[in-house]
Amino acid sequence: MNAKCRLLCLREMFIKYTDQNNYVSMERIQNYLTSCGYPAHKVTIKDDIDALISSGMEIEYIHNKGYHLRSRPFSLSILKILADAIASFRFLTVDDSEKLLKLLESLCSIYEAPMLRRKIMLTNRVKSDNEQILDNIDVINSAFRNNQQISFDYYDYDINKHLVQRGEKRLCSPFALVMSGECYYVVSYYEKYADTYTNFRLDRMRNIRLVNSAREYLDEKLNLEQYIKSSFSMFSGKSEYVTLRLPLENKYCNIVIDRFGKSVLMLRDKKSDNHFIIHVPVRAEYPQPFFSWIFSFRGKVEIISPIRLKERYTKVLYESCVQQYMN
């Protein structure tokens, strides 16, 4: 039993106190094991290190430096990216972010751990106050696996910054968790809007429970990739194809691919050698985010069809100009 405990203690030492730049001598290893109650001879320790190497740990000995863990499953650069993401996710509470950051720190040495918190100030980020988030994600994933519906309470903030329940308890069939704008959304079939998919903000959902009923489906199968590409926000609604004309410049090609992916079809405009045409799905029932995206190009991007959407955009521009003039 002592041999097994000693081996685990040695493994923990290499994970916690060594990395690519920090080494431990044989003397320090012996002192550490003794302090943990597992004194051992050098020969025994070398056998233990060989056993750890056989188990997959990349332990290396460098002359005049000592032993160290040369590599880990996650590099420091990957852990930094994960730490930044955790700190920026708005759907996580400060406490949840702190717990996850500490878990990340356990994957690197004590010397590298402080680097994960560079310029990260959790208290200055806009964070959720929903302490059920992580548990709710588990419940929703169970609904995916078991093909079950979920029930939940949905909340909004009022003018006093208090959470107020919106309507009665809701029932839906969840199909995907989607990240958009640092928030998590549950893409669902919701009977109230039975002709399309509905998105619920995860941080506004409380008391999520599994319901012993199979999920209900739309006749139209959910193509999640296309669904996300058609979203300029996570407003619900059916997608329809919109034709746009853009200047034939590389920077606009970059913008289109970043927005719609490499599968988007970009065709040279037959009426103009200096433009190209794209035909892309957009949820136009709530077009304000889409209009804002078009407006950001200052007239360089034109809506060709459908005509009613083009006319609606023109009306929005006119009303905006009138309002600015009146002010």
C-alpha positions as CSV (number, residue, x, y, z in Angstrom):
1,M,0.0,0.0,0.0
2,N,2.8,2.4,0.9
3,A,4.4,1.7,-2.6
4,K,1.2,2.7,-4.4
5,C,0.8,5.8,-2.2
6,R,4.4,6.8,-2.7
7,L,4.0,6.5,-6.5
8,L,0.9,8.7,-6.5
9,C,2.7,11.2,-4.3
10,L,5.7,11.3,-6.7
11,R,3.3,11.8,-9.7
12,E,1.7,14.7,-7.9
13,M,5.1,16.3,-7.3
14,F,6.1,16.2,-10.9
15,I,2.7,17.7,-12.0
16,K,2.8,20.4,-9.4
17,Y,6.4,21.4,-9.1
18,T,8.0,20.7,-12.5
19,D,7.6,22.0,-16.0
20,Q,9.7,22.8,-19.0
21,N,11.8,25.3,-17.1
22,N,11.6,23.9,-13.5
23,Y,13.4,20.8,-12.3
24,V,13.7,18.8,-9.1
25,S,16.9,17.1,-7.8
26,M,17.0,13.6,-6.4
27,E,17.6,15.1,-3.0
28,R,14.5,17.3,-3.2
29,I,12.4,14.3,-4.3
30,Q,13.6,12.4,-1.3
31,N,12.8,15.3,1.0
32,Y,9.4,15.7,-0.5
33,L,8.5,12.0,-0.2
34,T,9.8,12.0,3.4
35,S,7.6,15.0,4.3
36,C,4.6,13.1,2.9
37,G,5.5,10.1,5.0
38,Y,7.0,7.9,2.3
39,P,10.8,7.9,2.7
40,A,12.6,6.0,-0.1
41,H,16.1,5.1,-1.4
42,K,17.4,6.6,-4.6
43,V,17.1,3.2,-6.4
44,T,13.5,2.8,-5.4
45,I,12.7,6.3,-6.6
46,K,14.3,5.7,-9.9
47,D,12.2,2.5,-10.3
48,D,9.1,4.6,-9.4
49,I,10.1,7.2,-12.1
50,D,10.5,4.4,-14.7
51,A,7.0,3.2,-13.7
52,L,5.6,6.7,-14.2
53,I,7.3,7.0,-17.6
54,S,5.8,3.6,-18.6
55,S,2.4,4.9,-17.7
56,G,2.8,7.7,-20.2
57,M,4.3,10.6,-18.2
58,E,7.1,12.3,-20.2
59,I,9.6,12.7,-17.4
60,E,13.1,13.7,-18.4
61,Y,16.5,13.9,-16.6
62,I,18.9,16.7,-17.5
63,H,22.4,16.6,-16.2
64,N,23.2,19.2,-13.5
65,K,19.5,20.2,-13.5
66,G,17.5,17.2,-12.4
67,Y,14.2,15.7,-13.3
68,H,11.2,17.4,-14.8
69,L,7.9,16.8,-16.6
70,R,8.7,17.7,-20.2
71,S,5.2,17.9,-21.6
72,R,1.5,17.6,-20.5
73,P,-1.8,16.8,-22.2
74,F,-2.5,20.6,-22.4
75,S,0.2,23.1,-23.3
76,L,0.4,26.4,-21.4
77,S,-0.8,28.3,-24.5
78,I,-3.9,26.2,-24.8
79,L,-4.6,26.6,-21.0
80,K,-4.3,30.4,-21.5
81,I,-6.9,30.4,-24.3
82,L,-9.2,28.3,-22.1
83,A,-8.7,30.7,-19.1
84,D,-9.4,33.8,-21.2
85,A,-12.6,32.1,-22.6
86,I,-13.8,31.2,-19.1
87,A,-13.2,34.7,-17.8
88,S,-15.1,36.2,-20.7
89,F,-18.2,33.9,-20.8
90,R,-21.1,36.0,-19.5
91,F,-23.3,33.0,-18.8
92,L,-20.9,31.9,-16.0
93,T,-21.1,33.4,-12.5
94,V,-17.9,34.8,-10.9
95,D,-17.8,31.8,-8.6
96,D,-18.2,29.3,-11.4
97,S,-15.5,31.0,-13.4
98,E,-13.2,31.0,-10.4
99,K,-13.8,27.2,-9.9
100,L,-13.0,26.4,-13.5
101,L,-9.9,28.6,-13.5
102,K,-8.6,26.7,-10.4
103,L,-9.3,23.4,-12.3
104,L,-7.2,24.7,-15.2
105,E,-4.4,25.7,-12.8
106,S,-4.3,22.1,-11.5
107,L,-3.3,21.0,-15.0
108,C,0.0,23.0,-14.9
109,S,2.8,23.6,-12.4
110,I,2.6,26.2,-9.6
111,Y,5.1,28.3,-11.5
112,E,2.9,28.4,-14.7
113,A,-0.5,28.9,-12.9
114,P,-0.1,32.6,-12.3
115,M,0.3,33.1,-16.1
116,L,-3.3,31.9,-16.6
117,R,-4.6,34.9,-14.8
118,R,-2.7,37.6,-16.7
119,K,-4.9,40.7,-17.0
120,I,-8.0,38.7,-16.2
121,M,-10.3,40.6,-13.8
122,L,-13.4,38.6,-13.3
123,T,-15.1,41.2,-11.1
124,N,-14.9,43.7,-13.9
125,R,-16.6,41.5,-16.4
126,V,-20.4,41.4,-17.0
127,K,-21.3,38.0,-15.5
128,S,-24.4,36.0,-14.9
129,D,-25.8,35.7,-11.4
130,N,-27.5,32.3,-12.2
131,E,-25.8,29.8,-9.9
132,Q,-27.6,26.9,-11.5
133,I,-25.8,27.3,-14.9
134,L,-23.5,24.3,-14.7
135,D,-26.1,22.0,-13.2
136,N,-28.6,23.2,-15.9
137,I,-26.1,22.3,-18.7
138,D,-25.9,18.8,-17.2
139,V,-29.7,18.5,-17.3
140,I,-29.9,19.7,-20.9
141,N,-27.2,17.3,-22.0
142,S,-29.2,14.5,-20.3
143,A,-32.2,15.6,-22.3
144,F,-30.2,15.3,-25.5
145,R,-29.0,11.8,-24.6
146,N,-32.3,10.5,-23.4
147,N,-34.5,12.3,-26.0
148,Q,-36.5,14.1,-23.3
149,Q,-38.3,17.4,-23.0
150,I,-37.4,19.9,-20.3
151,S,-39.5,22.3,-18.2
152,F,-38.1,25.5,-16.8
153,D,-38.9,29.0,-15.5
154,Y,-37.8,31.9,-17.7
155,Y,-36.8,35.3,-16.3
156,D,-36.2,38.9,-17.3
157,Y,-34.7,41.9,-15.5
158,D,-36.9,44.8,-14.6
159,I,-36.0,48.5,-14.2
160,N,-34.8,47.8,-10.6
161,K,-32.4,45.1,-11.8
162,H,-34.6,42.4,-10.2
163,L,-35.3,39.1,-11.9
164,V,-39.0,38.7,-12.8
165,Q,-40.4,35.4,-14.1
166,R,-41.8,35.7,-17.6
167,G,-45.2,33.9,-17.7
168,E,-45.8,30.4,-16.5
169,K,-43.4,27.4,-16.4
170,R,-42.4,26.5,-19.9
171,L,-42.0,23.2,-21.7
172,C,-39.7,22.6,-24.7
173,S,-37.8,20.1,-26.7
174,P,-34.1,21.1,-26.6
175,F,-31.9,20.2,-29.6
176,A,-28.6,22.1,-29.3
177,L,-26.6,24.4,-27.0
178,V,-25.2,27.3,-29.1
179,M,-22.7,30.0,-28.1
180,S,-23.3,33.4,-29.5
181,G,-22.0,36.8,-28.2
182,E,-20.5,35.2,-25.1
183,C,-23.9,33.8,-24.1
184,Y,-25.3,30.3,-24.3
185,Y,-28.6,29.6,-26.0
186,V,-30.8,26.5,-26.0
187,V,-32.1,25.9,-29.5
188,S,-35.5,24.2,-29.0
189,Y,-38.9,23.3,-30.4
190,Y,-41.4,25.3,-28.4
191,E,-45.1,24.8,-29.0
192,K,-46.0,28.4,-28.8
193,Y,-44.0,29.1,-32.0
194,A,-44.5,25.7,-33.6
195,D,-43.5,26.7,-37.1
196,T,-39.9,27.5,-36.2
197,Y,-37.1,26.8,-33.7
198,T,-36.9,29.0,-30.6
199,N,-33.8,30.1,-28.7
200,F,-33.8,30.5,-24.9
201,R,-30.9,32.3,-23.0
202,L,-29.4,29.7,-20.7
203,D,-28.6,32.3,-18.0
204,R,-32.3,33.4,-17.9
205,M,-33.5,29.8,-17.4
206,R,-34.1,28.6,-13.8
207,N,-35.2,25.3,-12.3
208,I,-34.7,23.2,-15.4
209,R,-36.1,19.7,-15.0
210,L,-36.3,16.6,-17.2
211,V,-39.8,15.7,-18.4
212,N,-40.7,12.1,-19.0
213,S,-41.9,12.8,-22.6
214,A,-40.1,12.3,-25.8
215,R,-38.9,15.4,-27.7
216,E,-41.2,16.9,-30.3
217,Y,-39.8,17.7,-33.7
218,L,-40.5,20.2,-36.5
219,D,-41.2,18.8,-40.0
220,E,-38.1,20.7,-41.0
221,K,-35.0,18.9,-39.7
222,L,-32.6,21.2,-37.8
223,N,-29.5,22.0,-39.8
224,L,-27.5,23.5,-37.0
225,E,-24.6,24.8,-39.2
226,Q,-27.0,26.6,-41.5
227,Y,-29.1,27.8,-38.6
228,I,-26.1,29.5,-36.9
229,K,-24.9,31.0,-40.2
230,S,-28.3,32.6,-40.8
231,S,-28.2,34.2,-37.4
232,F,-27.1,37.8,-37.0
233,S,-28.5,37.5,-33.5
234,M,-30.2,34.7,-31.6
235,F,-33.7,35.9,-32.3
236,S,-35.9,33.1,-33.4
237,G,-37.5,32.8,-36.8
238,K,-37.5,31.0,-40.1
239,S,-34.6,31.5,-42.5
240,E,-35.0,32.7,-46.0
241,Y,-32.4,33.3,-48.7
242,V,-31.2,36.8,-49.3
243,T,-29.2,38.0,-52.3
244,L,-26.5,40.6,-51.7
245,R,-24.1,42.5,-53.9
246,L,-20.6,43.4,-52.6
247,P,-17.5,45.1,-54.0
248,L,-15.1,42.6,-55.6
249,E,-12.3,43.3,-53.0
250,N,-10.5,40.8,-50.9
251,K,-11.5,42.4,-47.6
252,Y,-15.2,41.8,-48.5
253,C,-14.4,38.2,-49.4
254,N,-12.9,37.9,-46.0
255,I,-16.0,39.3,-44.3
256,V,-18.3,37.0,-46.2
257,I,-16.3,33.9,-45.4
258,D,-16.0,34.9,-41.7
259,R,-19.7,35.4,-41.5
260,F,-21.0,32.5,-43.6
261,G,-18.1,30.0,-43.9
262,K,-16.2,28.7,-46.9
263,S,-19.1,26.8,-48.3
264,V,-20.8,30.1,-49.3
265,L,-21.1,30.5,-53.1
266,M,-19.6,33.8,-54.3
267,L,-20.3,34.7,-58.0
268,R,-19.0,37.5,-60.1
269,D,-21.8,40.0,-60.9
270,K,-22.6,39.7,-64.6
271,K,-23.8,43.3,-64.5
272,S,-20.6,44.7,-63.0
273,D,-17.0,43.5,-63.1
274,N,-16.3,45.3,-59.8
275,H,-18.9,43.3,-57.7
276,F,-19.8,39.8,-56.7
277,I,-23.1,38.2,-55.6
278,I,-23.9,35.9,-52.6
279,H,-27.1,34.1,-51.9
280,V,-27.3,33.3,-48.2
281,P,-29.8,32.3,-45.5
282,V,-30.9,35.0,-43.1
283,R,-33.6,35.0,-40.4
284,A,-35.4,38.1,-41.7
285,E,-38.4,38.0,-39.4
286,Y,-36.3,40.1,-37.0
287,P,-34.0,41.9,-39.4
288,Q,-32.6,44.6,-37.2
289,P,-29.3,42.9,-36.5
290,F,-29.0,42.0,-40.2
291,F,-29.8,45.6,-41.1
292,S,-27.1,46.8,-38.7
293,W,-24.6,44.5,-40.3
294,I,-25.5,45.9,-43.8
295,F,-25.4,49.5,-42.5
296,S,-21.9,49.0,-41.2
297,F,-20.6,48.9,-44.8
298,R,-21.8,52.4,-45.4
299,G,-23.6,51.7,-48.7
300,K,-21.0,49.3,-50.1
301,V,-23.3,46.3,-49.6
302,E,-26.6,46.2,-51.4
303,I,-29.7,44.0,-50.8
304,I,-30.9,42.7,-54.2
305,S,-33.7,40.4,-53.1
306,P,-36.2,39.8,-51.7
307,I,-37.6,43.1,-52.7
308,R,-39.8,43.5,-49.6
309,L,-36.7,43.2,-47.4
310,K,-34.8,45.7,-49.5
311,E,-37.8,48.1,-49.2
312,R,-38.0,47.6,-45.5
313,Y,-34.2,48.4,-45.2
314,T,-34.7,51.5,-47.2
315,K,-37.6,52.6,-45.0
316,V,-35.4,52.0,-41.9
317,L,-32.6,54.2,-43.3
318,Y,-35.1,56.9,-44.2
319,E,-36.6,57.0,-40.8
320,S,-33.2,57.0,-39.2
321,C,-32.1,60.0,-41.3
322,V,-35.4,61.9,-40.5
323,Q,-34.8,61.2,-36.8
324,Q,-31.2,62.5,-37.0
325,Y,-32.4,65.6,-38.8
326,M,-35.1,66.3,-36.2
327,N,-32.6,66.0,-33.4
